[in-house]
Amino acid sequence: MAEVVVARAVAAKAEKAALRSVELLERRDAASLDTLARASFMLDKKDEAIRTEEQAVAVAEAVEVEVEVEVEENNPLLSAAPLSIPALW
């Protein structure tokens, strides 16, 4: 029983810290959102945890797309014509 009390206290502190991180990063950091979702889940705030995790996934996917576009735009090798490699047989 004492473990449950300690776990909830730790989860409450984690939720508070994660919420502050999410606020400071203007909900644009997937890891912070994920941490907040996990802490909310541990505090039996299931619906809130699910919504927050969905936001974390959306942010992560958006960042992934931005990085891919940036890499393609800034890398001349990716925009060059494909290489022609002769067959060895």
C-alpha positions in Angstrom: 0.0 0.0 0.0 2.8 2.4 0.8 4.3 1.8 -2.7 1.0 3.0 -4.3 1.1 6.2 -2.2 4.7 6.8 -3.2 4.0 6.0 -6.9 1.1 8.5 -6.9 3.2 11.2 -5.3 6.0 10.6 -7.8 3.5 10.7 -10.7 2.0 13.9 -9.3 5.4 15.6 -9.3 6.2 14.2 -12.7 2.9 15.6 -14.0 3.6 19.0 -12.6 7.1 19.1 -14.1 5.9 17.8 -17.4 3.1 20.3 -17.6 5.6 23.1 -17.0 7.8 21.7 -19.7 4.9 21.5 -22.1 3.9 25.1 -21.3 7.5 26.4 -21.8 7.9 24.6 -25.1 4.4 25.7 -26.2 3.2 22.2 -26.8 5.7 21.7 -29.6 7.9 19.0 -28.0 6.7 15.4 -28.4 8.8 14.1 -25.6 7.4 16.5 -23.1 3.9 15.7 -24.2 4.6 12.0 -24.0 5.9 12.4 -20.4 2.8 14.4 -19.5 0.6 11.7 -21.0 2.4 9.0 -19.0 2.1 10.9 -15.7 -1.6 11.6 -16.3 -2.2 8.0 -17.0 -0.4 7.0 -13.8 -2.8 9.4 -12.0 -5.8 7.6 -13.5 -6.5 10.5 -15.9 -7.0 8.2 -18.8 -8.9 10.4 -21.2 -6.5 13.3 -20.6 -3.6 11.0 -21.1 -5.0 9.7 -24.4 -5.6 13.2 -25.8 -2.1 14.3 -24.7 -0.5 11.2 -26.3 -2.4 11.9 -29.5 -0.9 15.4 -29.5 2.6 14.0 -28.9 2.2 11.7 -31.9 1.0 14.6 -34.1 3.9 16.8 -33.0 6.4 14.0 -33.6 5.0 13.4 -37.1 5.0 17.1 -38.0 8.6 17.4 -36.9 9.6 14.3 -38.9 8.1 15.8 -42.0 9.8 19.2 -41.4 13.1 17.5 -41.0 12.7 15.4 -44.2 11.8 18.5 -46.2 14.7 20.5 -44.8 17.2 17.7 -45.5 15.9 17.3 -49.1 16.0 21.0 -49.7 19.4 21.6 -48.3 21.2 18.5 -49.7 22.3 18.9 -53.3 23.0 15.2 -53.5 19.4 14.3 -52.9 18.2 16.6 -55.7 20.8 15.5 -58.2 20.0 13.0 -60.9 20.2 9.4 -59.8 23.5 7.6 -60.2 23.8 5.0 -63.0 25.6 1.9 -61.7 26.6 -0.6 -64.3 25.8 -4.2 -63.8 28.7 -6.4 -63.0 27.4 -9.6 -64.7 
